[in-house]
C-alpha cells in the first residue's frame, strides 16, 4: 500500500502545470504588446519540452534508479512553478519557467509507468495503470481549480498551486521504491537479449497509432470552445463544464481500466478509439450543450483508457532493458500528435475546402474509424508476447 501511494502521488504532478490555464487571459492582459500565441505557449511549452526529456529519461533509466530520476523531475516542476511567483515581469522568463516544468513533465511521463511495470505484472499492473490514469486526471482537476481560486489575489498567485508538489515530493522520498536499473542481462540470457536488441515492430505500430489517434482525439479539446461560440450554445463558463467533464471522466476510466483489460485484453485500445470516435460524433451532432458535454465525457473516457492500455501493450512487447525507452517512444509519438493536431487538422480542412468548426468533428470521427480498423487488424495478427 505504501508503494502504491508513493507512486500515485507522483502521478498527480504530471498535469500540475494546468494550474496556470485559468489565468492565461490575465497574463495576456499583463503583457498587452505580446503575441497571443506566445502567451499560450506558457501552457503548451511543457508538453513540447517533454518530448525531448521523456526520451532522455528512457536512456537515463539504464544508469540510475527511477526513484532518483522522479525526484529530480518533481524538483524541476516545483522550481519552474515557484519562480514566477516572485519574478513575473518578463514573458520570456515565464516561458523559460514553463520549459523547466516541461523537463520534469517529460521525465514523469516515462518514469511513472515504467516504475509501475517494475513492481506490478498482469492484472495488478493493469489496475495500477488505471489508477495512474485516474491520479493524473484527478491531479489536473485539483491543480486547475486551486490555480483558478488563487488567481483571485493576482494571476501570479496561481503558480502557488504547485506548492502541493511538496507533500507529493515527500511521499515519493519516503514511500516510493527505487525501481530497477534497466541493464542488459548477464550470463546465458545475454545472447537471447542481443537477438531482441531492436524494438519490436509492434511497439512502433502502436506508437504510430497513438500519434494519429491523438491528432484526431485532441480536436475536441482545441475546438470545443470555438464550436460552442460558433453554434451559439453557451459562453466560456458553460464551455468550462464540458472541459471539466472531459477531465473528470478520466477518473472513471482509470478505475475501470483493469476490469476492461481483463475482458478485452489487447483490444482495449480499439474500444477506447471507438468511444472517442463516438464522443466526436456526438459533438458534431450537438444542437445543445448537454450533447456537447456528453461528447466531452466520452472523449475523455476514451483518452484515459487509450493511453494506459497502449502503455501496457508497449511494455508487454519490450525486454527489461527496453522498457523505459519503449514507453518513452510511445509517449513522444502521442505528444507530438497532440501538439500538431491543430496544425494538421486545419491544414486538412483547408485543403479539402471544408468550412466551419463543426465539420472538424465529423472529419476526425471518420479518421478514428480508419484508425480503429487498422488497429484491429494489427492486434488480430500480432502474437501474444
C-alpha positions as CSV (number, residue, x, y, z in Angstrom):
1,X,0.0,0.0,0.0
2,X,2.9,2.4,0.8
3,X,4.5,1.6,-2.5
4,X,1.2,2.3,-4.4
5,X,0.6,5.6,-2.5
6,X,4.1,6.8,-3.3
7,X,3.8,6.0,-7.0
8,X,0.3,7.5,-7.4
9,X,1.3,10.7,-5.5
10,X,4.0,11.3,-8.2
11,X,1.4,10.8,-10.9
12,X,-0.8,13.6,-9.7
13,X,2.0,16.0,-10.6
14,X,2.2,15.2,-14.3
15,X,-0.5,17.8,-15.3
16,X,0.1,20.2,-12.4
17,X,1.1,23.0,-14.8
18,X,-2.6,23.2,-15.7
19,X,-2.9,25.4,-12.6
20,X,-1.8,28.2,-14.9
21,X,-4.5,27.6,-17.5
22,X,-7.3,29.7,-15.8
23,X,-5.1,32.8,-15.9
24,X,-3.8,32.8,-19.5
25,X,-6.2,35.6,-20.4
26,X,-4.9,37.6,-17.4
27,X,-1.3,37.0,-18.4
28,X,-2.2,38.2,-21.9
29,X,-3.6,41.4,-20.4
30,X,-0.5,41.9,-18.3
31,X,1.6,41.8,-21.5
32,X,-0.6,43.7,-24.0
33,X,2.2,44.0,-26.5
34,X,2.9,40.3,-26.7
35,X,1.7,37.9,-29.3
36,X,-1.2,35.8,-28.0
37,X,0.4,32.7,-29.3
38,X,3.5,33.4,-27.2
39,X,1.3,33.7,-24.1
40,X,-0.4,30.5,-24.9
41,X,3.0,28.8,-25.1
42,X,3.1,29.1,-21.3
43,X,0.7,26.1,-21.3
44,X,1.9,24.3,-24.4
45,X,5.6,24.6,-23.8
46,X,5.7,22.0,-21.0
47,X,4.2,19.5,-23.4
48,X,6.6,20.3,-26.2
49,X,9.7,20.2,-23.9
50,X,8.5,16.9,-22.5
51,X,9.0,15.3,-26.0
52,X,12.8,15.6,-25.6
53,X,13.1,14.8,-21.9
54,X,10.8,11.8,-22.0
55,X,13.3,10.1,-24.4
56,X,16.2,11.3,-22.3
57,X,14.6,9.8,-19.2
58,X,14.3,6.5,-21.0
59,X,18.1,6.5,-21.6
60,X,18.9,7.5,-18.0
61,X,16.8,4.7,-16.6
62,X,19.6,2.4,-17.8
63,X,22.0,4.1,-15.4
64,X,20.0,5.5,-12.5
65,X,17.2,4.4,-10.2
66,X,13.8,5.6,-11.4
67,X,13.0,7.0,-8.0
68,X,16.0,9.3,-8.2
69,X,15.0,10.5,-11.6
70,X,11.4,11.0,-10.5
71,X,12.6,13.1,-7.5
72,X,14.7,15.2,-9.9
73,X,11.7,15.6,-12.2
74,X,9.4,16.7,-9.4
75,X,12.0,19.3,-8.3
76,X,12.2,20.6,-11.8
77,X,8.4,21.1,-11.9
78,X,8.5,22.7,-8.4
79,X,11.3,25.1,-9.3
80,X,9.7,26.1,-12.6
81,X,6.4,26.7,-10.9
82,X,7.7,28.7,-7.9
83,X,10.0,31.1,-9.7
84,X,7.1,33.0,-11.4
85,X,5.5,33.7,-8.1
86,X,8.4,36.1,-7.3
87,X,9.6,37.0,-10.8
88,X,6.8,37.7,-13.3
89,X,7.7,40.9,-15.0
90,X,9.0,39.2,-18.2
91,X,7.1,37.0,-20.5
92,X,10.3,35.4,-21.7
93,X,11.1,34.4,-18.1
94,X,7.7,32.8,-17.7
95,X,8.3,30.8,-20.9
96,X,11.7,29.7,-19.6
97,X,10.0,28.5,-16.4
98,X,7.4,26.6,-18.5
99,X,10.4,25.0,-20.2
100,X,11.8,23.9,-16.8
101,X,8.4,22.5,-15.9
102,X,8.5,20.6,-19.2
103,X,11.8,19.0,-18.3
104,X,10.1,17.5,-15.2
105,X,6.9,16.5,-17.0
106,X,8.9,14.7,-19.7
107,X,10.7,12.6,-17.0
108,X,7.4,11.8,-15.2
109,X,5.6,10.7,-18.4
110,X,8.2,8.0,-19.0
111,X,9.3,7.0,-15.5
112,X,5.9,6.7,-13.6
113,X,4.5,4.0,-15.9
114,X,8.0,2.3,-16.1
115,X,8.3,2.0,-12.3
116,X,4.8,0.5,-12.2
117,X,5.9,-2.1,-14.7
118,X,8.9,-2.8,-12.4
119,X,6.8,-3.9,-9.5
120,X,3.5,-5.0,-10.9
121,X,2.6,-7.6,-13.5
122,X,-0.5,-9.0,-15.2
123,X,-3.8,-7.7,-13.8
124,X,-2.1,-5.9,-10.9
125,X,-0.1,-3.9,-13.5
126,X,-3.3,-3.1,-15.5
127,X,-5.0,-2.0,-12.3
128,X,-2.1,0.3,-11.3
129,X,-2.0,1.8,-14.8
130,X,-5.7,2.6,-14.4
131,X,-5.1,4.2,-11.0
132,X,-2.2,6.1,-12.6
133,X,-4.6,7.5,-15.3
134,X,-7.1,8.4,-12.6
135,X,-4.5,10.1,-10.5
136,X,-3.3,12.2,-13.5
137,X,-6.9,13.3,-14.3
138,X,-7.7,14.0,-10.6
139,X,-4.5,16.0,-10.2
140,X,-5.3,18.0,-13.3
141,X,-8.7,18.9,-11.9
142,X,-7.3,19.8,-8.5
143,X,-4.5,21.9,-9.7
144,X,-6.7,23.8,-12.2
145,X,-9.3,24.5,-9.6
146,X,-6.8,25.7,-7.0
147,X,-5.0,27.8,-9.6
148,X,-8.2,29.5,-10.5
149,X,-9.1,30.2,-6.9
150,X,-5.6,31.6,-6.1
151,X,-5.9,33.9,-9.1
152,X,-8.4,36.0,-7.1
153,X,-5.3,37.5,-5.4
154,X,-3.5,38.1,-8.7
155,X,-2.6,35.9,-11.7
156,X,0.9,35.2,-10.5
157,X,-0.6,33.6,-7.3
158,X,-2.0,30.8,-9.5
159,X,1.5,29.4,-9.6
160,X,1.3,28.8,-5.8
161,X,-0.9,25.8,-6.5
162,X,2.2,23.9,-7.4
163,X,3.2,24.0,-3.7
164,X,1.0,20.9,-3.5
165,X,4.0,19.2,-5.1
166,X,5.9,19.5,-1.8
167,X,3.9,16.8,0.1
168,X,4.0,14.7,-3.2
169,X,7.8,15.0,-3.1
170,X,8.0,13.9,0.5
171,X,5.6,11.0,-0.3
172,X,7.9,9.9,-3.1
173,X,11.1,10.2,-1.0
174,X,9.5,8.2,1.9
175,X,7.3,5.6,0.2
176,X,8.3,5.0,-3.4
177,X,10.6,2.0,-4.1
178,X,13.8,2.6,-6.0
179,X,12.9,0.9,-9.2
180,X,15.0,-1.4,-11.3
181,X,18.0,-0.1,-13.3
182,X,17.4,-1.5,-16.8
183,X,20.7,-3.1,-17.5
184,X,21.3,-5.7,-20.1
185,X,21.1,-9.3,-18.6
186,X,24.3,-11.2,-17.9
187,X,25.2,-14.8,-18.5
188,X,23.2,-17.2,-20.5
189,X,20.3,-14.8,-21.1
190,X,22.6,-12.2,-22.7
191,X,22.7,-13.9,-26.1
192,X,18.9,-14.1,-26.2
193,X,18.8,-10.4,-25.3
194,X,21.1,-9.5,-28.2
195,X,18.7,-11.2,-30.6
196,X,16.0,-8.8,-29.3
197,X,18.1,-5.6,-29.1
198,X,15.9,-3.9,-31.7
199,X,12.5,-2.8,-30.6
200,X,9.6,-5.0,-31.6
201,X,7.8,-3.7,-34.8
202,X,4.6,-3.8,-32.8
203,X,5.9,-1.1,-30.5
204,X,6.4,1.2,-33.5
205,X,3.0,0.2,-34.8
206,X,1.3,1.1,-31.5
207,X,3.3,4.4,-31.3
208,X,2.2,5.4,-34.8
209,X,-1.4,4.5,-34.0
210,X,-1.1,6.7,-30.9
211,X,0.3,9.6,-33.0
212,X,-2.7,9.5,-35.3
213,X,-5.2,8.9,-32.5
214,X,-4.0,11.9,-30.6
215,X,-4.3,14.1,-33.7
216,X,-7.9,13.2,-34.1
217,X,-8.9,13.0,-30.4
218,X,-7.4,16.3,-29.4
219,X,-9.7,18.0,-31.9
220,X,-12.3,18.1,-29.1
221,X,-10.1,20.0,-26.7
222,X,-8.8,22.5,-29.2
223,X,-12.1,23.3,-30.8
224,X,-14.9,22.9,-28.3
225,X,-14.8,26.5,-27.1
226,X,-14.8,27.8,-30.7
227,X,-17.7,25.4,-31.6
228,X,-19.8,26.5,-28.6
229,X,-19.4,30.1,-29.6
230,X,-20.0,29.5,-33.3
231,X,-23.1,27.5,-32.7
232,X,-24.4,29.9,-30.1
233,X,-24.8,27.2,-27.5
234,X,-23.3,29.0,-24.5
235,X,-20.5,31.1,-23.0
236,X,-16.9,30.4,-21.8
237,X,-18.4,29.3,-18.4
238,X,-20.6,26.7,-20.0
239,X,-17.7,25.5,-22.1
240,X,-15.7,25.0,-19.0
241,X,-18.3,22.5,-17.8
242,X,-17.6,20.4,-20.9
243,X,-13.8,20.5,-20.4
244,X,-14.2,19.7,-16.7
245,X,-16.4,16.7,-17.5
246,X,-13.7,15.6,-20.1
247,X,-11.1,15.6,-17.3
248,X,-13.4,14.1,-14.7
249,X,-14.3,11.1,-16.9
250,X,-10.7,10.1,-16.9
251,X,-11.0,9.2,-13.2
252,X,-13.8,6.7,-14.1
253,X,-11.8,5.3,-17.0
254,X,-8.8,4.8,-14.7
255,X,-10.8,2.9,-12.1
256,X,-12.4,0.7,-14.7
257,X,-9.3,0.0,-16.7
258,X,-8.3,-3.3,-15.0
259,X,-11.7,-5.0,-15.5
260,X,-11.9,-3.6,-19.1
261,X,-8.5,-5.1,-19.9
262,X,-9.3,-8.3,-18.2
263,X,-12.2,-8.7,-20.6
264,X,-10.9,-7.1,-23.8
265,X,-7.1,-7.6,-23.3
266,X,-5.1,-6.1,-26.2
267,X,-8.4,-5.0,-27.8
268,X,-9.0,-2.4,-25.1
269,X,-7.3,0.2,-27.3
270,X,-9.8,-0.5,-30.0
271,X,-12.6,0.1,-27.5
272,X,-11.0,3.4,-26.5
273,X,-10.8,4.5,-30.1
274,X,-14.5,3.6,-30.6
275,X,-15.6,5.6,-27.5
276,X,-13.5,8.6,-28.5
277,X,-15.0,8.5,-32.1
278,X,-18.5,8.3,-30.6
279,X,-17.7,11.4,-28.5
280,X,-16.6,13.3,-31.5
281,X,-19.7,12.2,-33.4
282,X,-22.0,13.5,-30.6
283,X,-20.1,16.8,-30.6
284,X,-20.7,17.0,-34.4
285,X,-24.5,16.3,-33.9
286,X,-24.8,18.6,-30.9
287,X,-27.6,21.1,-31.0
288,X,-27.4,21.8,-27.3
289,X,-24.8,21.9,-24.5
290,X,-25.9,18.6,-22.9
291,X,-24.8,16.7,-26.1
292,X,-21.5,18.7,-26.2
293,X,-20.9,17.7,-22.6
294,X,-21.7,14.0,-23.3
295,X,-19.3,14.2,-26.2
296,X,-16.6,15.5,-23.8
297,X,-17.3,12.7,-21.3
298,X,-16.9,10.1,-24.0
299,X,-13.8,11.7,-25.5
300,X,-12.2,12.0,-22.0
301,X,-13.1,8.4,-21.1
302,X,-11.6,7.1,-24.4
303,X,-8.5,9.1,-24.0
304,X,-7.9,8.0,-20.4
305,X,-8.4,4.4,-21.5
306,X,-6.3,4.5,-24.6
307,X,-3.1,5.9,-23.1
308,X,-2.6,3.3,-20.2
309,X,-3.8,0.5,-22.4
310,X,-1.2,1.5,-25.1
311,X,1.5,1.7,-22.4
312,X,0.7,-1.8,-21.2
313,X,0.9,-3.2,-24.8
314,X,4.2,-1.4,-25.4
315,X,5.6,-2.8,-22.1
316,X,4.4,-6.3,-23.0
317,X,6.5,-6.2,-26.2
318,X,9.7,-4.9,-24.7
319,X,12.5,-6.6,-22.8
320,X,13.5,-5.2,-19.4
321,X,16.3,-3.1,-20.8
322,X,14.0,-1.7,-23.5
323,X,11.0,-1.0,-21.3
324,X,11.5,2.7,-20.3
325,X,12.7,3.6,-23.8
326,X,9.7,1.9,-25.4
327,X,7.4,3.8,-23.1
328,X,9.2,7.0,-23.9
329,X,8.9,6.4,-27.7
330,X,5.1,5.8,-27.3
331,X,4.8,8.9,-25.1
332,X,6.8,11.0,-27.6
333,X,4.7,9.9,-30.6
334,X,1.4,10.7,-28.7
335,X,2.6,14.1,-27.5
336,X,3.8,15.0,-31.0
337,X,0.4,14.1,-32.3
338,X,-1.3,16.2,-29.6
339,X,0.9,19.2,-30.3
340,X,0.5,19.0,-34.1
341,X,-3.2,18.3,-34.0
342,X,-4.5,21.9,-34.7
343,X,-2.0,22.4,-37.5
344,X,-2.7,19.1,-39.2
345,X,-6.5,19.3,-38.9
346,X,-6.6,22.9,-40.0
347,X,-4.4,22.1,-43.0
348,X,-6.7,19.1,-44.0
349,X,-9.8,21.2,-43.6
350,X,-8.3,24.0,-45.7
351,X,-7.0,21.7,-48.4
352,X,-10.4,20.0,-48.6
353,X,-12.3,23.3,-48.6
354,X,-14.5,22.2,-45.7
355,X,-15.7,25.2,-43.7
356,X,-16.8,25.5,-40.1
357,X,-15.6,24.2,-36.7
358,X,-18.4,21.6,-36.5
359,X,-17.1,19.9,-39.6
360,X,-13.8,19.2,-37.9
361,X,-15.6,16.8,-35.5
362,X,-17.0,14.6,-38.3
363,X,-13.7,14.6,-40.3
364,X,-11.8,13.4,-37.2
365,X,-14.6,10.9,-36.4
366,X,-14.0,9.4,-39.9
367,X,-10.3,9.4,-39.1
368,X,-10.8,7.5,-35.9
369,X,-12.9,4.9,-37.8
370,X,-10.0,4.3,-40.1
371,X,-7.6,4.1,-37.1
372,X,-9.9,1.6,-35.4
373,X,-9.9,-0.7,-38.4
374,X,-6.1,-0.6,-38.8
375,X,-5.6,-1.1,-35.1
376,X,-8.0,-4.1,-35.1
377,X,-6.1,-5.7,-38.0
378,X,-2.7,-5.1,-36.3
379,X,-3.8,-6.5,-33.0
380,X,-5.5,-9.5,-34.6
381,X,-2.4,-10.5,-36.5
382,X,0.1,-9.8,-33.6
383,X,1.0,-12.8,-31.5
384,X,0.7,-12.6,-27.7
385,X,4.1,-11.7,-26.2
